[in-house]
């Protein structure tokens, strides 16, 4: 299968590229810089020059592909990403042949904070209450498309291979400051998924090509934020410290609200429909004895 992939030079996209090629797919990957071209060609993919603003290039690449996987995202600037993503999605959806797979990478951050109540794919999502509203809008756009066989994958906190912006940020902060903080008692539970397990879910979704399928991608383990911070502190050689919400808001601003949320995800649909089952170590083991610990001792 010829797959056109956005975001291939990033954390998740690079692992997806490896998994797609390993099962025999040909990957053409969007690359907006020479560094991105070098990264994707080094993984064995064909580089397609352009970025998400280049709708003509996106449409042409989709026309030449048997499937499209959209994994590119700028999580630092929601407003800019929302403006870019809508036209980019329209171009790729228009270019792809009817019935061909289109996978949209979403996130558990589309759910409101349920304060520990488990969410499944039928739990309502709304851009007004979602921490990442552009992902709700992107989901709606791709699911409304008439031609392609669209799958939306809502991923929990992605970890593994010494990656993840959140975990790496916490580790770097711990090394610099000697402490890693959690808010209050840190009992709020998060869902997570190893990046290699997540990539296997994409492979399964491409093979099955269901129409208008939404799946949660998360291990069944629910991990309190305090335990994540304690494991990060071990990796960083730092101390885990509790701070108040007021202190967190002064330090992190609006991001403090994300660190206190708890919307554990039910992965039953991915298991049932796509036959998916995570097999990689859990997030705490991966931090303390896996890739993160290995990187520390290297």
N, C-alpha and C positions, 0 to 999 in steps of 0.2 A: 504494500500500500504506500502511496506517495502522500506524505503528511506535510502540510505547511504549519509551522510552529512559530508563534510569537513568544518572546521572552526566553529564547533558548540560551542566551548568554548569562542569564540570571541563575539564582540558586535552584529553584524548582525546575526551571526550563532545561538547565544542563543535565539534571538527572533524568528528566523525561526523554531527552535526546538519547542518552545512553540506553535506556530501556527500550525505546522504539527501535533503535538500530539493532539491538541485541536479538529482537524477535523477527528481524528481517525487513522492517519497514525502511523506506527511503525518506529522509528528513530534509526539507528545505526550511531554512531558518532566517527570520527577519534579523538584520544586523544594521544598526544605525551608525556604527563607527568602525574604524580599523581594528580596535581592540575587540569589539564584538565579533567581527568577521574571523579574527584569529581564534577566538574562543570556540565558536561554533564549528569551524572547519577542523579544529583540533579534536573535536568530539566525533568527527566523521560526517557532519552534516554539510549540505550545500548552502552557502550564504546567499541571501537575497537582500540586496542593498535597499535601505529605506527605513522609515520609522512609522509609528502609528498615525502620523499626520499625512502620510503619503497614500491616500486612498486608491489612487490608480495602481500603484505597485501591489497593494494588498489585494485588490480585486483580481489582478492578473495572476498573482501567486495562488489564490484560491481556485481560479479557473483551471490551473494546471495540476491541482492536487486532487487526491481521492478523499481527503479528510483535512479538516482544519482544527488545530488545538490552540486556543488563545490562553496563554499563561503570562502575558506581559501585564504589569501593573506598577503604577507609581503610588505607593501607599503613603508617601510623604505629602502629597498635594492632591487631596480628593477633588477639589474644584477643577483643577487642570486636567486630571485624569477623566473626569466625567465629560468634559468638553471634547477631549480627544477620542474617547472610547466609542461614543455613539456613532459618529461617522465611520470609524474604523470597522466596527462590527457590521454596519450596514454594507460596507464594501465587500467584506469577506463573505457574508451571508449571500449577497447577490451573486458573487462569483462562483460559489460552490454549487455543484450539480445537485438537483433534487434527490433526496434520499441518502446523500452522503453524510458521514458523521461530522458533527461540529461539537467540540467540547469547550465549554466556558468555565474558566477557573473562578470560582467564587470562594466564599469564606464563611466560617461560623459567625463572623462579625455582622452578618446580615440580620441575625436574630437580636431582638431586644434583650436586655438583662432580665432574665427570669428568676434571678436570685436562687439558683440551684435547682429549679424545676427542669427536667430533661426536655429537650426540644427534638422534634422530628421534622421531616420535610413538609408536613402539613401545618406546622406552626406558622401563623401569619407573619410576614415580614413587611416592613414599611420603611421607606427612606427617611421618614420623619423621626423614627425611633432607632434606626440602625446606626451603629458606630461607623460603618463604612457605607454610606448611602448610595454611592455610585455603583456599588456592586448589586444592590437591589434593582437599580434602573437597568444595569446591564443584563441581569437575569431576565427581566421582563421583556427586554428587546429581543433577546435570542429565542426565548420560549414562544414569542409571538410570530416568529418566522415560519412561513408555510412550507418551504422546500426542504432544508436539511433535517437530518435526524439529530436533534439537539439533546445533549446531556449537560446538565449543570452539576458541577462538583463543588460542594461546600466543605472546605477543608478546615479542620481544627488547627491548633498551633503546630506548625510544621517544624520538625527537628531532625537531627541526624546529620552525619557527614560533617560535623563541626560547623553547621550552618544555622540559619535563622537570625533575622535582624534583631528580634527581641532578645533572644538568649545571648547573642554576641554583644549586644549593647549592655546587658546586665553584667556579663563577664568583664567587659572592658571597664565599666564603671567601678566594679568591685576591685579590680586590680589598681585602678587609679586612686580610689578613695579609701580602700580597706574595708568597706562595708557594702552589703547589698541589702536593699530595703524591701519590705513588704508592708502592706497597709492593714492596720488593726491587727486582728488575730490571724489574718492570712488564710482563713478557712474556705474562702471562695474557690470552687473547684473548676478546673479547666479541662477541656478535651484536647487531645493532641494526636498527631499522626506522624510516623517516621516517613521521611521523604521517599525512601525506596518502596515502602508499602503503598504510599500514595501513587507513585509512578505505576505500580502494578494495577491499581484501580483504573488508571487512564488506559492502559493496554487492554483491560477487560472491557471497558466502555467502548473503545474503538471496534473491538471484535464483535460486540453485540449490537451496537448502533440502534439503541432504543430511541423512540421519539418522545420528546418532551419529558425526559427523565431527570429528576432531581435527586441527588444522593448526598447524604452526609458522609464525610470521610474522616473517621476518627477511630482510634482504638477504644475498646470498652472501658479501659481504665480511666477514672476521673481523678485528677491530681490537684490537691490544694495548692494555692499559690505559695503558701509558706514553704511547702516541701520543695517546690521548684526553686525558690530562692535559696533555701538551705543547700541544695545540690549545686546551684550556681556558685554559691559562696565557697564551697569545697574546691571547685575547679579554679576559682579566682584567688584562692588563698586569702579570703576575706571573712568578715563576720556577718551573719544575717541579723538584721535589726528591724524591729517593728517601728513604724512611724504612724502618726495620726493622718486622717484624711486631709485635714487642714494643712499639715506639713507637706503632704504629697501634692496637693494642689499648688502650693507655693513653689515646689520644685519642678513638678512635671506639667503643670497647667491642665488643660483638658484631658491629657493622656492619663491622668490619675484615675479618671472614671473607668477607663478600660481595664486598669489593673485590679479593680475591685469587682468587676462583673463576674457572673457565674451563670452560664447557659450551657450545661453539659449536653452533648449531642448523641442521639441514638443512631448507630450505624446499621440498623437492622435491614434497611432497604438495600443498601449496597451489598450486604452479605447475601440477601435472599435473591435479588434480581441479577446481580453480576457475579455471584459466587466468590466474593472478596473476603479474605480473612488476613488481618495483619499478622506478620510473623517476626518482625524485628523487635529488638529490645525496647522496653518502655522508656519514657523520657528520663526518669530518674536514673535508671541503669545506664542509659546512653551518656548522660552527663557525668556520672561518677566513674564509670569503668569503660566507656565506649570512646567514640571519636573525640569528644571534648577533652576527656582526661588524657587521651593519647596526644592530642595537640599541645596540651600543657607541658607534657614531659618531653616533647620532641626538641 
